[in-house]
Amino acid sequence: MSLWEATSRVGGPLIVVVGAAVTVSVAFSAPPGTFSRPRGWQWAWVGLWLMAAGDAAFGNDRSWFERAWKGATALLVAVAVTVAVWRHHRWRKRVRPADGVSAPAERTPGSTS
């Protein structure tokens, strides 16, 4: 195996896993008000996450190393999104009462207003 092959087989996955770890640290440190749900093309990230998780869980013809780094990446991304959503939800609960704006009234089924 040449140096280039070894670098591409280990370096690429290493960059992806480190990038996912950085995403987790950003989820913990970024202001919770900056979180936004995916819109438009950003849903492609959900597809990539599902593919990585699926390859890690069900990729029988994959090497153990490939399954391990894809699983680690999928886990780190899931943790980052969960933390960001949880922090944003807690932040919104605190901001609403502070603004003095009550939550919109619940609509009953069959009401027209």
N, CA, C and O atoms as a MOPAC input file, in Angstrom:
PM7 MOZYME 1SCF
protein

 N      0.84300 1    -1.16600 1     0.00000 1
 C      0.00000 1     0.00000 1     0.00000 1
 C      0.89100 1     1.23300 1     0.00000 1
 O      1.80400 1     1.36200 1     0.81600 1
 N      0.60800 1     2.13000 1    -0.92800 1
 C      1.41400 1     3.34100 1    -1.03300 1
 C      1.00500 1     4.33800 1     0.05000 1
 O     -0.02000 1     4.18500 1     0.71600 1
 N      1.83700 1     5.35600 1     0.20000 1
 C      1.55400 1     6.39100 1     1.18700 1
 C      0.25800 1     7.12700 1     0.85400 1
 O     -0.50800 1     7.47600 1     1.75200 1
 N      0.01200 1     7.36400 1    -0.43300 1
 C     -1.20400 1     8.05800 1    -0.84500 1
 C     -2.45900 1     7.24800 1    -0.49500 1
 O     -3.44600 1     7.80800 1    -0.01900 1
 N     -2.41800 1     5.92800 1    -0.73000 1
 C     -3.55800 1     5.07600 1    -0.40600 1
 C     -3.80800 1     5.04900 1     1.10000 1
 O     -4.95500 1     5.11400 1     1.54300 1
 N     -2.75200 1     4.95300 1     1.87300 1
 C     -2.89500 1     4.93400 1     3.33000 1
 C     -3.44100 1     6.25600 1     3.84400 1
 O     -4.27600 1     6.27800 1     4.74900 1
 N     -2.97700 1     7.34500 1     3.27500 1
 C     -3.45400 1     8.66600 1     3.69100 1
 C     -4.92800 1     8.84000 1     3.34100 1
 O     -5.69700 1     9.37200 1     4.14200 1
 N     -5.32100 1     8.40100 1     2.16500 1
 C     -6.72300 1     8.58100 1     1.76300 1
 C     -7.65100 1     7.65100 1     2.53500 1
 O     -8.79300 1     8.02000 1     2.80700 1
 N     -7.19500 1     6.46300 1     2.89100 1
 C     -8.04100 1     5.53500 1     3.64200 1
 C     -8.20100 1     5.92400 1     5.09800 1
 O     -9.23900 1     5.64800 1     5.69900 1
 N     -7.19400 1     6.55700 1     5.67600 1
 C     -7.25400 1     6.94600 1     7.08700 1
 C     -7.50300 1     8.44600 1     7.22700 1
 O     -8.25000 1     8.85900 1     8.11400 1
 N     -6.90500 1     9.25600 1     6.38600 1
 C     -7.01200 1    10.71000 1     6.50200 1
 C     -8.40900 1    11.23000 1     6.25100 1
 O     -8.89000 1    12.08300 1     6.99700 1
 N     -9.06900 1    10.74000 1     5.22200 1
 C    -10.42900 1    11.18800 1     4.91500 1
 C    -11.40000 1    10.91200 1     6.05000 1
 O    -12.07800 1    11.82800 1     6.51600 1
 N    -11.48000 1     9.66000 1     6.50500 1
 C    -12.37300 1     9.38200 1     7.64200 1
 C    -11.98900 1    10.15000 1     8.90500 1
 O    -12.86200 1    10.56300 1     9.66800 1
 N    -10.70600 1    10.34200 1     9.12700 1
 C    -10.26100 1    11.08900 1    10.30200 1
 C    -10.75500 1    12.53600 1    10.23800 1
 O    -11.18600 1    13.09100 1    11.24900 1
 N    -10.69300 1    13.13500 1     9.07000 1
 C    -11.18000 1    14.51200 1     8.89500 1
 C    -12.68800 1    14.57300 1     9.13400 1
 O    -13.18000 1    15.51700 1     9.75300 1
 N    -13.41600 1    13.58000 1     8.64900 1
 C    -14.86400 1    13.56300 1     8.82700 1
 C    -15.22900 1    13.42000 1    10.30600 1
 O    -16.11500 1    14.12400 1    10.78900 1
 N    -14.56100 1    12.52100 1    11.02800 1
 C    -14.86800 1    12.31300 1    12.44700 1
 C    -14.47300 1    13.54400 1    13.26200 1
 O    -15.21100 1    13.94100 1    14.16300 1
 N    -13.33700 1    14.14700 1    12.96800 1
 C    -12.92900 1    15.36200 1    13.67700 1
 C    -13.91800 1    16.49700 1    13.37800 1
 O    -14.25100 1    17.27700 1    14.27100 1
 N    -14.38300 1    16.59300 1    12.13900 1
 C    -15.38700 1    17.60200 1    11.80000 1
 C    -16.67900 1    17.39700 1    12.56500 1
 O    -17.29900 1    18.36700 1    13.00100 1
 N    -17.09900 1    16.14300 1    12.73600 1
 C    -18.30500 1    15.86300 1    13.52300 1
 C    -18.07900 1    16.20500 1    14.99300 1
 O    -18.99600 1    16.68800 1    15.65800 1
 N    -16.87900 1    15.96300 1    15.51000 1
 C    -16.57400 1    16.32600 1    16.89400 1
 C    -16.58600 1    17.84200 1    17.07700 1
 O    -17.03000 1    18.33800 1    18.11200 1
 N    -16.10700 1    18.57000 1    16.08800 1
 C    -16.15200 1    20.03300 1    16.14000 1
 C    -17.60800 1    20.50300 1    16.12300 1
 O    -17.95200 1    21.47800 1    16.79000 1
 N    -18.45000 1    19.82200 1    15.37100 1
 C    -19.86700 1    20.15500 1    15.33500 1
 C    -20.50700 1    20.00500 1    16.71600 1
 O    -21.33900 1    20.82200 1    17.11000 1
 N    -20.11800 1    18.96600 1    17.44400 1
 C    -20.63500 1    18.77300 1    18.80000 1
 C    -20.18500 1    19.91700 1    19.70400 1
 O    -20.98100 1    20.44100 1    20.48300 1
 N    -18.91700 1    20.30500 1    19.60600 1
 C    -18.43500 1    21.39000 1    20.45800 1
 C    -19.11900 1    22.71300 1    20.10800 1
 O    -19.38400 1    23.52000 1    20.99900 1
 N    -19.40600 1    22.94200 1    18.83900 1
 C    -20.12000 1    24.15400 1    18.43500 1
 C    -21.55700 1    24.11100 1    18.96300 1
 O    -22.10300 1    25.13800 1    19.36500 1
 N    -22.16400 1    22.92900 1    18.96100 1
 C    -23.53800 1    22.80900 1    19.47500 1
 C    -23.59500 1    23.17100 1    20.95000 1
 O    -24.58600 1    23.74100 1    21.40600 1
 N    -22.55300 1    22.85100 1    21.70000 1
 C    -22.51900 1    23.18900 1    23.11600 1
 C    -22.16400 1    24.65600 1    23.36600 1
 O    -22.60300 1    25.23700 1    24.35900 1
 N    -21.37600 1    25.25600 1    22.47800 1
 C    -20.87300 1    26.60400 1    22.75500 1
 C    -21.59100 1    27.72500 1    22.00500 1
 O    -21.53200 1    28.87500 1    22.44100 1
 N    -22.25500 1    27.43500 1    20.91100 1
 C    -22.92900 1    28.47700 1    20.12300 1
 C    -24.14800 1    28.99300 1    20.87300 1
 O    -24.76000 1    28.25200 1    21.64100 1
 N    -24.50600 1    30.25200 1    20.65900 1
 C    -25.72200 1    30.77500 1    21.28700 1
 C    -26.93800 1    29.97500 1    20.82700 1
 O    -27.07000 1    29.69600 1    19.63600 1
 N    -27.82600 1    29.60200 1    21.74100 1
 C    -28.96400 1    28.76100 1    21.35600 1
 C    -29.93800 1    29.44500 1    20.41400 1
 O    -30.72800 1    28.76800 1    19.75700 1
 N    -29.90400 1    30.76400 1    20.32900 1
 C    -30.81100 1    31.47100 1    19.43300 1
 C    -30.42800 1    31.35300 1    17.97300 1
 O    -31.22600 1    31.71000 1    17.10700 1
 N    -29.22600 1    30.86000 1    17.66600 1
 C    -28.78200 1    30.76600 1    16.27400 1
 C    -29.21000 1    29.47600 1    15.60100 1
 O    -29.01400 1    29.32200 1    14.39600 1
 N    -29.78600 1    28.54800 1    16.34400 1
 C    -30.21000 1    27.27400 1    15.75500 1
 C    -31.37800 1    27.51000 1    14.80600 1
 O    -32.29400 1    28.26900 1    15.12000 1
 N    -31.34700 1    26.86600 1    13.65700 1
 C    -32.48500 1    26.93600 1    12.74200 1
 C    -32.71900 1    25.55600 1    12.14700 1
 O    -31.78400 1    24.78400 1    11.93800 1
 N    -33.96900 1    25.26800 1    11.88200 1
 C    -34.31100 1    23.98000 1    11.28800 1
 C    -33.88800 1    23.96700 1     9.82300 1
 O    -33.79900 1    25.01900 1     9.18900 1
 N    -33.62600 1    22.77400 1     9.28500 1
 C    -33.25200 1    22.69400 1     7.87100 1
 C    -34.36800 1    23.18200 1     6.96100 1
 O    -35.54400 1    22.88900 1     7.17600 1
 N    -33.97900 1    23.91900 1     5.96000 1
 C    -34.91800 1    24.40300 1     4.94700 1
 C    -34.29800 1    24.15000 1     3.57900 1
 O    -33.10700 1    24.38500 1     3.37300 1
 N    -35.09700 1    23.67900 1     2.66600 1
 C    -34.62300 1    23.47600 1     1.30600 1
 C    -33.54200 1    22.41100 1     1.19800 1
 O    -33.72300 1    21.28500 1     1.66100 1
 N    -32.42500 1    22.76600 1     0.59000 1
 C    -31.34600 1    21.81600 1     0.31700 1
 C    -30.70000 1    21.28700 1     1.58000 1
 O    -30.01100 1    20.26900 1     1.51600 1
 N    -30.88700 1    21.92700 1     2.73000 1
 C    -30.24800 1    21.47300 1     3.96300 1
 C    -30.76700 1    20.11300 1     4.42900 1
 O    -30.13300 1    19.46300 1     5.26100 1
 N    -31.89900 1    19.68200 1     3.90900 1
 C    -32.39100 1    18.35300 1     4.24800 1
 C    -31.47200 1    17.27000 1     3.68600 1
 O    -31.56000 1    16.11600 1     4.10500 1
 N    -30.60800 1    17.61300 1     2.76200 1
 C    -29.64900 1    16.64400 1     2.23400 1
 C    -28.73700 1    16.12600 1     3.34200 1
 O    -28.28100 1    14.98400 1     3.29200 1
 N    -28.47200 1    16.96800 1     4.34500 1
 C    -27.63300 1    16.52700 1     5.46800 1
 C    -28.30200 1    15.39700 1     6.24000 1
 O    -27.62300 1    14.50500 1     6.74900 1
 N    -29.62500 1    15.42900 1     6.32800 1
 C    -30.34900 1    14.34800 1     7.00300 1
 C    -30.16700 1    13.05300 1     6.22000 1
 O    -29.96900 1    11.99100 1     6.81000 1
 N    -30.23300 1    13.13700 1     4.91500 1
 C    -30.00700 1    11.95600 1     4.08200 1
 C    -28.60800 1    11.40200 1     4.23100 1
 O    -28.42300 1    10.18800 1     4.31000 1
 N    -27.61900 1    12.28500 1     4.27100 1
 C    -26.24100 1    11.82000 1     4.46900 1
 C    -26.06500 1    11.16100 1     5.83300 1
 O    -25.36100 1    10.15900 1     5.95500 1
 N    -26.71000 1    11.72800 1     6.86600 1
 C    -26.63300 1    11.14000 1     8.19200 1
 C    -27.27400 1     9.75000 1     8.19700 1
 O    -26.72400 1     8.81000 1     8.77200 1
 N    -28.44100 1     9.62400 1     7.55100 1
 C    -29.10500 1     8.32700 1     7.48800 1
 C    -28.27400 1     7.29500 1     6.72800 1
 O    -28.24000 1     6.12300 1     7.10200 1
 N    -27.60800 1     7.73100 1     5.66500 1
 C    -26.75700 1     6.79500 1     4.91300 1
 C    -25.57100 1     6.34100 1     5.75200 1
 O    -25.22100 1     5.16100 1     5.73700 1
 N    -24.94800 1     7.26200 1     6.48300 1
 C    -23.81100 1     6.88900 1     7.32700 1
 C    -24.24900 1     5.95900 1     8.45000 1
 O    -23.56500 1     4.97900 1     8.74700 1
 N    -25.38200 1     6.25600 1     9.07400 1
 C    -25.88300 1     5.39200 1    10.14500 1
 C    -26.27900 1     4.01700 1     9.60100 1
 O    -26.03300 1     2.99600 1    10.24300 1
 N    -26.88800 1     3.99700 1     8.42700 1
 C    -27.26700 1     2.72400 1     7.81300 1
 C    -26.06100 1     1.88300 1     7.42500 1
 O    -26.05600 1     0.67200 1     7.64400 1
 N    -25.04100 1     2.50900 1     6.85300 1
 C    -23.81900 1     1.77500 1     6.50800 1
 C    -23.14300 1     1.22200 1     7.75700 1
 O    -22.62200 1     0.10600 1     7.75000 1
 N    -23.15700 1     2.01000 1     8.82700 1
 C    -22.52900 1     1.55800 1    10.06800 1
 C    -23.30300 1     0.40100 1    10.68300 1
 O    -22.70300 1    -0.54000 1    11.20300 1
 N    -24.61700 1     0.46200 1    10.62800 1
 C    -25.42800 1    -0.56500 1    11.27500 1
 C    -25.60600 1    -1.81400 1    10.41000 1
 O    -25.55500 1    -2.93500 1    10.91600 1
 N    -25.81200 1    -1.62200 1     9.12200 1
 C    -26.17900 1    -2.75200 1     8.26800 1
 C    -25.21000 1    -3.02500 1     7.12800 1
 O    -25.51700 1    -3.83200 1     6.25100 1
 N    -24.05500 1    -2.38000 1     7.11500 1
 C    -23.09900 1    -2.56000 1     6.02200 1
 C    -22.24400 1    -3.79700 1     6.21700 1
 O    -21.07100 1    -3.69400 1     6.57500 1
 N    -22.82400 1    -4.96500 1     5.98400 1
 C    -22.11600 1    -6.22200 1     6.22500 1
 C    -20.89900 1    -6.39800 1     5.33100 1
 O    -19.93100 1    -7.04600 1     5.72900 1
 N    -20.93100 1    -5.83600 1     4.13900 1
 C    -19.80100 1    -6.00200 1     3.22900 1
 C    -18.75500 1    -4.89700 1     3.40800 1
 O    -17.82200 1    -4.79900 1     2.61100 1
 N    -18.89800 1    -4.07800 1     4.42700 1
 C    -17.94100 1    -3.00000 1     4.71800 1
 C    -16.89300 1    -3.51000 1     5.69700 1
 O    -17.14000 1    -4.44300 1     6.46200 1
 N    -15.72700 1    -2.88900 1     5.66100 1
 C    -14.67900 1    -3.25800 1     6.61900 1
 C    -15.04600 1    -2.72000 1     7.99800 1
 O    -15.85000 1    -1.79500 1     8.11300 1
 N    -14.46300 1    -3.29200 1     9.03000 1
 C    -14.77200 1    -2.85100 1    10.39400 1
 C    -14.38400 1    -1.39800 1    10.59100 1
 O    -15.05800 1    -0.67300 1    11.32200 1
 N    -13.29300 1    -0.95700 1     9.94200 1
 C    -12.85000 1     0.42200 1    10.08600 1
 C    -13.86600 1     1.39400 1     9.48800 1
 O    -14.17300 1     2.42600 1    10.08500 1
 N    -14.38700 1     1.05600 1     8.30400 1
 C    -15.36700 1     1.93000 1     7.65800 1
 C    -16.65400 1     1.98800 1     8.46500 1
 O    -17.23800 1     3.05900 1     8.62800 1
 N    -17.10000 1     0.84400 1     8.97000 1
 C    -18.30600 1     0.83600 1     9.79800 1
 C    -18.09200 1     1.62900 1    11.07500 1
 O    -19.00700 1     2.30600 1    11.54300 1
 N    -16.89400 1     1.55500 1    11.64500 1
 C    -16.60500 1     2.25600 1    12.89600 1
 C    -16.59900 1     3.76800 1    12.70000 1
 O    -17.20000 1     4.48900 1    13.49600 1
 N    -15.93000 1     4.26500 1    11.65200 1
 C    -15.87700 1     5.72000 1    11.50400 1
 C    -17.21200 1     6.29200 1    11.05900 1
 O    -17.55500 1     7.41400 1    11.43300 1
 N    -17.97000 1     5.54600 1    10.26800 1
 C    -19.29400 1     6.03400 1     9.88100 1
 C    -20.24000 1     6.02700 1    11.08000 1
 O    -21.05800 1     6.93500 1    11.23300 1
 N    -20.13000 1     5.01200 1    11.92400 1
 C    -20.94800 1     4.97000 1    13.13000 1
 C    -20.59200 1     6.09100 1    14.09800 1
 O    -21.47700 1     6.71600 1    14.68100 1
 N    -19.29600 1     6.34500 1    14.26700 1
 C    -18.86200 1     7.43600 1    15.14700 1
 C    -19.34500 1     8.78200 1    14.61400 1
 O    -19.78300 1     9.63800 1    15.38400 1
 N    -19.26500 1     8.96500 1    13.31900 1
 C    -19.72300 1    10.21100 1    12.71300 1
 C    -21.23000 1    10.38000 1    12.88900 1
 O    -21.69200 1    11.45700 1    13.26600 1
 N    -21.99400 1     9.33100 1    12.62200 1
 C    -23.44800 1     9.40500 1    12.77100 1
 C    -23.82500 1     9.69100 1    14.22300 1
 O    -24.73500 1    10.47900 1    14.48200 1
 N    -23.14000 1     9.06400 1    15.16200 1
 C    -23.42400 1     9.29400 1    16.57600 1
 C    -23.10900 1    10.73100 1    16.97900 1
 O    -23.90400 1    11.37300 1    17.66600 1
 N    -21.95900 1    11.23400 1    16.55700 1
 C    -21.57900 1    12.60400 1    16.90800 1
 C    -22.53600 1    13.63200 1    16.30500 1
 O    -22.87900 1    14.61500 1    16.96200 1
 N    -22.96300 1    13.41800 1    15.07700 1
 C    -23.91000 1    14.34500 1    14.44700 1
 C    -25.25500 1    14.29000 1    15.16500 1
 O    -25.88400 1    15.32600 1    15.38000 1
 N    -25.70100 1    13.08900 1    15.53900 1
 C    -26.96400 1    12.96700 1    16.27300 1
 C    -26.88100 1    13.66900 1    17.62400 1
 O    -27.83400 1    14.33000 1    18.03600 1
 N    -25.75900 1    13.53400 1    18.31300 1
 C    -25.57800 1    14.21700 1    19.59500 1
 C    -25.58800 1    15.72900 1    19.39200 1
 O    -26.21800 1    16.45100 1    20.16400 1
 N    -24.90500 1    16.20600 1    18.37500 1
 C    -24.85100 1    17.64700 1    18.12200 1
 C    -26.23500 1    18.21300 1    17.83500 1
 O    -26.59300 1    19.26300 1    18.36900 1
 N    -27.00500 1    17.54700 1    17.01600 1
 C    -28.34300 1    18.03800 1    16.68200 1
 C    -29.25000 1    17.97900 1    17.91100 1
 O    -30.02300 1    18.90600 1    18.15200 1
 N    -29.16200 1    16.90000 1    18.68600 1
 C    -29.98100 1    16.77900 1    19.88700 1
 C    -29.66100 1    17.88100 1    20.88400 1
 O    -30.56900 1    18.48600 1    21.45300 1
 N    -28.38800 1    18.14400 1    21.10000 1
 C    -27.98500 1    19.19800 1    22.03700 1
 C    -28.44600 1    20.56200 1    21.53700 1
 O    -28.95300 1    21.36800 1    22.31800 1
 N    -28.27600 1    20.82900 1    20.24900 1
 C    -28.68000 1    22.12800 1    19.69700 1
 C    -30.18800 1    22.32600 1    19.81200 1
 O    -30.63700 1    23.41200 1    20.17700 1
 N    -30.96900 1    21.30500 1    19.51100 1
 C    -32.42600 1    21.41400 1    19.60400 1
 C    -32.84400 1    21.59500 1    21.05600 1
 O    -33.69600 1    22.43400 1    21.35100 1
 N    -32.26900 1    20.83700 1    21.95100 1
 C    -32.60600 1    20.93300 1    23.37300 1
 C    -32.26800 1    22.30900 1    23.93300 1
 O    -33.07800 1    22.89700 1    24.64900 1
 N    -31.08200 1    22.83200 1    23.61800 1
 C    -30.69200 1    24.15800 1    24.09800 1
 C    -31.59500 1    25.24300 1    23.51300 1
 O    -31.97200 1    26.18000 1    24.21500 1
 N    -31.94300 1    25.12000 1    22.23000 1
 C    -32.81700 1    26.10400 1    21.59300 1
 C    -34.21400 1    26.07200 1    22.21800 1
 O    -34.82400 1    27.11700 1    22.44200 1
 N    -34.71100 1    24.87700 1    22.49400 1
 C    -36.03000 1    24.74700 1    23.11200 1
 C    -36.03600 1    25.37600 1    24.50400 1
 O    -36.97100 1    26.10400 1    24.83800 1
 N    -35.03000 1    25.11600 1    25.31300 1
 C    -34.93200 1    25.72100 1    26.64000 1
 C    -34.79600 1    27.23600 1    26.54600 1
 O    -35.37500 1    27.96500 1    27.35200 1
 N    -34.03100 1    27.71100 1    25.56500 1
 C    -33.83900 1    29.14600 1    25.37600 1
 C    -35.15900 1    29.82500 1    25.02300 1
 O    -35.46700 1    30.89200 1    25.55400 1
 N    -35.94500 1    29.21300 1    24.12600 1
 C    -37.22500 1    29.79400 1    23.72300 1
 C    -38.21100 1    29.82600 1    24.87600 1
 O    -39.00500 1    30.76000 1    24.99000 1
 N    -38.16700 1    28.80000 1    25.74300 1
 C    -39.05400 1    28.80200 1    26.90600 1
 C    -38.72000 1    29.96100 1    27.83800 1
 O    -39.62100 1    30.55100 1    28.43300 1
 N    -37.44600 1    30.29300 1    27.97200 1
 C    -37.03600 1    31.38600 1    28.84200 1
 C    -37.27100 1    32.74700 1    28.21200 1
 O    -37.58900 1    33.69900 1    28.92500 1
 N    -37.12700 1    32.87200 1    26.90600 1
 C    -37.25900 1    34.15100 1    26.21600 1
 C    -38.72100 1    34.57900 1    26.13300 1
 O    -39.01600 1    35.76100 1    26.31000 1
 N    -39.63800 1    33.66400 1    25.87300 1
 C    -41.05600 1    34.02800 1    25.73400 1
 C    -41.61300 1    34.71800 1    26.97800 1
 O    -42.16700 1    35.81000 1    26.85200 1
 N    -41.49400 1    34.13600 1    28.16800 1
 C    -42.03200 1    34.83500 1    29.34600 1
 C    -41.31000 1    36.15400 1    29.62200 1
 O    -41.92400 1    37.08800 1    30.13700 1
 N    -40.03900 1    36.24900 1    29.29600 1
 C    -39.28100 1    37.47500 1    29.54000 1
 C    -39.76200 1    38.60800 1    28.63400 1
 O    -39.73200 1    39.77300 1    29.03000 1
 N    -40.19700 1    38.27900 1    27.44300 1
 C    -40.68300 1    39.29100 1    26.50500 1
 C    -42.09400 1    39.76400 1    26.85000 1
 O    -42.54000 1    40.80000 1    26.35700 1
 N    -42.77700 1    39.02800 1    27.67500 1
 C    -44.14300 1    39.38700 1    28.01700 1
 C    -45.14300 1    38.98700 1    26.96100 1
 O    -46.31600 1    39.35000 1    27.04300 1
 N    -44.69300 1    38.24300 1    25.97100 1
 C    -45.57300 1    37.79300 1    24.90400 1
 C    -46.01400 1    36.38500 1    25.25400 1
 O    -45.19000 1    35.49100 1    25.44500 1
 N    -47.30000 1    36.20100 1    25.33600 1
 C    -47.78500 1    34.86300 1    25.65700 1
 C    -47.77700 1    34.01300 1    24.39400 1
 O    -47.77400 1    34.51800 1    23.27100 1
 N    -47.77300 1    32.73900 1    24.61600 1
 C    -47.80800 1    31.81400 1    23.49200 1
 C    -49.15000 1    31.94200 1    22.79300 1
 O    -50.15200 1    32.23500 1    23.44700 1
 N    -49.20000 1    31.73300 1    21.49000 1
 C    -50.47800 1    31.82700 1    20.78200 1
 C    -51.46900 1    30.82200 1    21.35900 1
 O    -51.09600 1    29.72400 1    21.77200 1
 N    -52.72700 1    31.21700 1    21.37700 1
 C    -53.76700 1    30.35500 1    21.92400 1
 C    -53.91100 1    29.11100 1    21.07400 1
 O    -53.78700 1    29.14900 1    19.84900 1
 N    -54.17300 1    28.02500 1    21.74400 1
 C    -54.38100 1    26.77400 1    21.03600 1
 C    -55.71700 1    26.83200 1    20.29200 1
 O    -56.72000 1    27.29300 1    20.83600 1
 N    -55.71700 1    26.37400 1    19.08000 1
 C    -56.95600 1    26.35300 1    18.31100 1
 C    -57.64700 1    25.02500 1    18.56500 1
 O    -57.01800 1    23.96700 1    18.55000 1
 N    -58.93300 1    25.09600 1    18.79600 1
 C    -59.68300 1    23.86800 1    18.98200 1
 C    -60.06200 1    23.31900 1    17.62300 1
 O    -60.26800 1    24.08000 1    16.67700 1
 N    -60.15400 1    22.01900 1    17.51900 1
 C    -60.54100 1    21.44000 1    16.22300 1
 C    -61.91200 1    21.94000 1    15.79300 1
 O    -62.84800 1    21.95800 1    16.59200 1
 N    -62.03000 1    22.33400 1    14.57000 1
 C    -63.28900 1    22.78700 1    14.01700 1
 C    -63.51000 1    24.29800 1    14.15500 1
 O    -64.51300 1    24.81900 1    13.66800 1
 N    -62.58000 1    25.01000 1    14.81600 1
 C    -62.76700 1    26.45800 1    14.93600 1
 C    -62.28000 1    27.13400 1    13.66800 1
 O    -61.36500 1    26.64500 1    13.00600 1
 N    -62.88700 1    28.24700 1    13.33500 1
 C    -62.53300 1    28.95400 1    12.10700 1
 C    -61.61400 1    30.13200 1    12.36000 1
 O    -61.11200 1    30.72500 1    11.40500 1
 N    -61.38300 1    30.48300 1    13.58000 1
 C    -60.51700 1    31.63700 1    13.84600 1
 C    -59.13900 1    31.22500 1    14.21500 1
 O    -58.28700 1    32.07700 1    14.46900 1

